[in-house]
Structures are given as C-alpha cells and as structure tokens.
Amino acid sequence: MVAWRMVLALAATTALGGMEARAAAPDVAMDPQRVCNALQAEGMPTSTWTAFDDPFEGIIVRNFRCLSEPLLIRGGGGRFITALNYFAEGRVTERVETIRLVLNVHQPATREPGRQRFSQLVSALFGNLGLTAPAELASAVRDGRDGIWRADYGTVRFENWKAPIERVRLSIILTPARRRP
C-alpha cells in the first residue's frame, strides 16, 4: 500500500514538472459581496455590489461595483482631509475583475499615519480574501516602491503618485479561475 502511495506521489510530482502540488487559489472573483465586505471589520463599510451606468464616449455601459465610505485620517490643517477608499468593479453581475485600495494624501502631516493604516489594510485585505500577497509587496508599501507581481489569482500592482495629489494605490486584477473540462 505504501509503495503505491509513493508511486502516485512521484507521478504527481513528475506531472507538475517537479513542482510540489499546492491548493488552488480561492476564486474570490465569483463572490462579489464577499469582496465588497472584505474590509468592513477594519472600519471600511462598503456598499452592496450594484449595477451602475458608466458613460463612455457617448455610450452608456453597464458595469457593477461597490464602494467604501472614505476612512478619514484626521490631522493637519486645511479643508481637504487625507482619506483611504476601497472599491471593487466588474463588467458582469457575478464577477469582480478589479479590487482597489487607495490612499489620497491631502495633508503632509497625515502622510505617515495614512501610510501605516494603508499597510494594515493591505494585509487585512489579502487575509480576509484568502489570497497570498506577493512576498515583495510589504516592503514595496513600506518603502513607497512601485511594483507589479503575477499570482495564481491575477496581477497585483502597487503605485505611488505625487501629482496632482499624493496618492498610493493597490490594485488586484483578478483573472478567471481555470476550469478543467
């Protein structure tokens, strides 16, 4: 019996090209409301997955999305406040295509608290969705270094903009799960 298990394990390893087998990534794209609620426990209540009409070059295009209430980072002066926003979008009702977390820094005095909260939310987002963050993402967020990484669930992009306002953005572009015939 043990010999057969070893043969099957060797066959599986060979079929995978010498790579160890691992569990498939969860297809969170097919659960829009789960994606919408992913940061609710972290203080970012989000709307339900809803249709909206998006005008594009004179044509109305039906899309779907959910948006969070802005999470304000208070401090500094002036009328604009540093804020975090979270949203997800897709072109069909049953599938999320893009997830975004954005920090808009309107007050230099709140830049560091905003970046710290952004970093915490990035970790929570991946954990709550059951996705593995790219190994380099945490240091890229900490150091303010742009990057693009491929994962079994899609593409992760981290960007920093300085103009017209300082903005930090995480995008997760989900690819459809591969289905076997």
One Martini backbone bead per residue (centre of mass of N, CA, C, O) as a GRO file, in nm:
protein
  181
    1MET     BB    1   0.059   0.062  -0.023
    2VAL     BB    2   0.300   0.258   0.012
    3ALA     BB    3   0.414   0.225  -0.273
    4TRP     BB    4   0.174   0.351  -0.424
    5ARG     BB    5   0.198   0.633  -0.295
    6MET     BB    6   0.480   0.689  -0.407
    7VAL     BB    7   0.405   0.665  -0.704
    8LEU     BB    8   0.186   0.886  -0.705
    9ALA     BB    9   0.367   1.116  -0.605
   10LEU     BB   10   0.572   1.100  -0.836
   11ALA     BB   11   0.369   1.144  -1.066
   12ALA     BB   12   0.270   1.422  -0.969
   13THR     BB   13   0.546   1.563  -0.973
   14THR     BB   14   0.607   1.510  -1.272
   15ALA     BB   15   0.346   1.648  -1.388
   16LEU     BB   16   0.456   1.929  -1.238
   17GLY     BB   17   0.765   1.958  -1.297
   18GLY     BB   18   0.870   1.922  -0.979
   19MET     BB   19   0.641   2.043  -0.839
   20GLU     BB   20   0.453   2.119  -0.591
   21ALA     BB   21   0.162   2.075  -0.471
   22ARG     BB   22  -0.124   2.302  -0.463
   23ALA     BB   23  -0.361   2.491  -0.380
   24ALA     BB   24  -0.604   2.655  -0.500
   25ALA     BB   25  -0.724   2.944  -0.551
   26PRO     BB   26  -0.955   3.134  -0.463
   27ASP     BB   27  -1.267   3.246  -0.619
   28VAL     BB   28  -1.346   3.563  -0.542
   29ALA     BB   29  -1.472   3.675  -0.806
   30MET     BB   30  -1.751   3.495  -0.750
   31ASP     BB   31  -1.778   3.697  -0.470
   32PRO     BB   32  -1.865   4.011  -0.444
   33GLN     BB   33  -1.961   4.053  -0.146
   34ARG     BB   34  -1.703   3.955  -0.014
   35VAL     BB   35  -1.527   4.176  -0.131
   36CYS     BB   36  -1.688   4.417  -0.022
   37ASN     BB   37  -1.649   4.305   0.297
   38ALA     BB   38  -1.331   4.277   0.356
   39LEU     BB   39  -1.315   4.581   0.534
   40GLN     BB   40  -1.534   4.614   0.752
   41ALA     BB   41  -1.376   4.529   1.022
   42GLU     BB   42  -1.165   4.787   0.951
   43GLY     BB   43  -1.371   5.047   0.889
   44MET     BB   44  -1.500   4.973   0.576
   45PRO     BB   45  -1.778   5.040   0.465
   46THR     BB   46  -1.976   4.880   0.207
   47SER     BB   47  -2.139   4.845  -0.051
   48THR     BB   48  -2.318   4.695  -0.264
   49TRP     BB   49  -2.350   4.511  -0.539
   50THR     BB   50  -2.381   4.734  -0.821
   51ALA     BB   51  -2.530   4.887  -1.064
   52PHE     BB   52  -2.385   5.095  -1.331
   53ASP     BB   53  -2.373   5.381  -1.536
   54ASP     BB   54  -2.118   5.426  -1.789
   55PRO     BB   55  -1.988   5.674  -1.960
   56PHE     BB   56  -1.869   5.606  -2.309
   57GLU     BB   57  -1.845   5.780  -2.572
   58GLY     BB   58  -2.179   5.817  -2.560
   59ILE     BB   59  -2.200   5.546  -2.397
   60ILE     BB   60  -2.379   5.318  -2.211
   61VAL     BB   61  -2.227   5.131  -1.948
   62ARG     BB   62  -2.264   4.835  -1.779
   63ASN     BB   63  -2.180   4.801  -1.439
   64PHE     BB   64  -2.000   4.696  -1.139
   65ARG     BB   65  -2.013   4.788  -0.776
   66CYS     BB   66  -1.818   4.891  -0.486
   67LEU     BB   67  -1.815   5.120  -0.199
   68SER     BB   68  -1.662   5.307   0.025
   69GLU     BB   69  -1.617   5.471   0.285
   70PRO     BB   70  -1.429   5.700   0.393
   71LEU     BB   71  -1.112   5.692   0.558
   72LEU     BB   72  -1.011   5.905   0.794
   73ILE     BB   73  -0.717   6.119   0.836
   74ARG     BB   74  -0.653   6.305   1.091
   75GLY     BB   75  -0.513   6.625   1.046
   76GLY     BB   76  -0.412   6.911   1.019
   77GLY     BB   77  -0.486   7.138   0.771
   78GLY     BB   78  -0.755   7.235   0.614
   79ARG     BB   79  -1.015   7.106   0.391
   80PHE     BB   80  -0.845   6.860   0.334
   81ILE     BB   81  -0.850   6.498   0.366
   82THR     BB   82  -0.711   6.224   0.445
   83ALA     BB   83  -0.781   5.915   0.251
   84LEU     BB   84  -0.954   5.606   0.232
   85ASN     BB   85  -1.024   5.370  -0.039
   86TYR     BB   86  -1.272   5.120  -0.145
   87PHE     BB   87  -1.295   4.894  -0.436
   88ALA     BB   88  -1.511   4.728  -0.681
   89GLU     BB   89  -1.506   4.572  -1.016
   90GLY     BB   90  -1.733   4.499  -1.303
   91ARG     BB   91  -1.914   4.370  -1.599
   92VAL     BB   92  -2.055   4.156  -1.412
   93THR     BB   93  -2.255   4.042  -1.157
   94GLU     BB   94  -2.063   3.761  -1.090
   95ARG     BB   95  -1.786   3.956  -1.127
   96VAL     BB   96  -1.471   4.032  -1.024
   97GLU     BB   97  -1.185   4.227  -1.151
   98THR     BB   98  -1.142   4.479  -0.944
   99ILE     BB   99  -0.923   4.586  -0.679
  100ARG     BB  100  -0.920   4.879  -0.452
  101LEU     BB  101  -0.666   5.072  -0.276
  102VAL     BB  102  -0.674   5.416  -0.147
  103LEU     BB  103  -0.443   5.689  -0.093
  104ASN     BB  104  -0.513   6.030  -0.004
  105VAL     BB  105  -0.282   6.298   0.025
  106HIS     BB  106  -0.361   6.623   0.167
  107GLN     BB  107  -0.170   6.590   0.432
  108PRO     BB  108   0.148   6.580   0.540
  109ALA     BB  109   0.083   6.517   0.849
  110THR     BB  110  -0.082   6.230   0.741
  111ARG     BB  111   0.099   6.035   0.587
  112GLU     BB  112   0.200   5.818   0.790
  113PRO     BB  113  -0.073   5.725   0.907
  114GLY     BB  114  -0.182   5.648   0.627
  115ARG     BB  115   0.035   5.435   0.552
  116GLN     BB  116  -0.012   5.251   0.793
  117ARG     BB  117  -0.310   5.189   0.735
  118PHE     BB  118  -0.268   5.079   0.453
  119SER     BB  119  -0.089   4.839   0.535
  120GLN     BB  120  -0.301   4.703   0.715
  121LEU     BB  121  -0.518   4.672   0.487
  122VAL     BB  122  -0.360   4.494   0.300
  123SER     BB  123  -0.334   4.253   0.489
  124ALA     BB  124  -0.640   4.216   0.542
  125LEU     BB  125  -0.733   4.171   0.254
  126PHE     BB  126  -0.580   3.913   0.191
  127GLY     BB  127  -0.679   3.752   0.436
  128ASN     BB  128  -0.997   3.784   0.388
  129LEU     BB  129  -0.962   3.648   0.085
  130GLY     BB  130  -0.734   3.416   0.075
  131LEU     BB  131  -0.470   3.561  -0.016
  132THR     BB  132  -0.148   3.584  -0.150
  133ALA     BB  133   0.094   3.787  -0.106
  134PRO     BB  134   0.345   3.924  -0.224
  135ALA     BB  135   0.657   3.926  -0.089
  136GLU     BB  136   0.725   4.241  -0.188
  137LEU     BB  137   0.487   4.426  -0.092
  138ALA     BB  138   0.554   4.527   0.195
  139SER     BB  139   0.817   4.679   0.111
  140ALA     BB  140   0.689   4.860  -0.102
  141VAL     BB  141   0.501   5.008   0.089
  142ARG     BB  142   0.713   5.106   0.295
  143ASP     BB  143   0.909   5.240   0.049
  144GLY     BB  144   0.749   5.344  -0.207
  145ARG     BB  145   0.746   5.097  -0.430
  146ASP     BB  146   0.690   5.001  -0.722
  147GLY     BB  147   0.472   4.723  -0.852
  148ILE     BB  148   0.458   4.395  -1.025
  149TRP     BB  149   0.253   4.096  -0.978
  150ARG     BB  150   0.221   3.757  -1.008
  151ALA     BB  151  -0.060   3.534  -0.972
  152ASP     BB  152  -0.297   3.279  -0.953
  153TYR     BB  153  -0.534   3.525  -0.942
  154GLY     BB  154  -0.326   3.746  -1.080
  155THR     BB  155  -0.270   4.097  -1.038
  156VAL     BB  156  -0.030   4.306  -0.871
  157ARG     BB  157  -0.050   4.660  -0.791
  158PHE     BB  158   0.189   4.925  -0.708
  159GLU     BB  159   0.134   5.283  -0.644
  160ASN     BB  160   0.293   5.613  -0.687
  161TRP     BB  161   0.181   5.949  -0.648
  162LYS     BB  162   0.242   6.318  -0.667
  163ALA     BB  163   0.034   6.391  -0.904
  164PRO     BB  164  -0.171   6.624  -0.798
  165ILE     BB  165  -0.167   6.410  -0.573
  166GLU     BB  166  -0.104   6.211  -0.325
  167ARG     BB  167  -0.083   5.858  -0.420
  168VAL     BB  168  -0.194   5.530  -0.313
  169ARG     BB  169  -0.201   5.206  -0.497
  170LEU     BB  170  -0.402   4.912  -0.495
  171SER     BB  171  -0.413   4.637  -0.731
  172ILE     BB  172  -0.650   4.373  -0.815
  173ILE     BB  173  -0.636   4.149  -1.087
  174LEU     BB  174  -0.865   3.925  -1.180
  175THR     BB  175  -0.873   3.596  -1.281
  176PRO     BB  176  -1.002   3.343  -1.408
  177ALA     BB  177  -1.070   3.043  -1.336
  178ARG     BB  178  -0.960   2.740  -1.405
  179ARG     BB  179  -1.113   2.501  -1.607
  180ARG     BB  180  -1.194   2.177  -1.624
  181PRO     BB  181  -1.332   1.941  -1.852
   0.00000   0.00000   0.00000
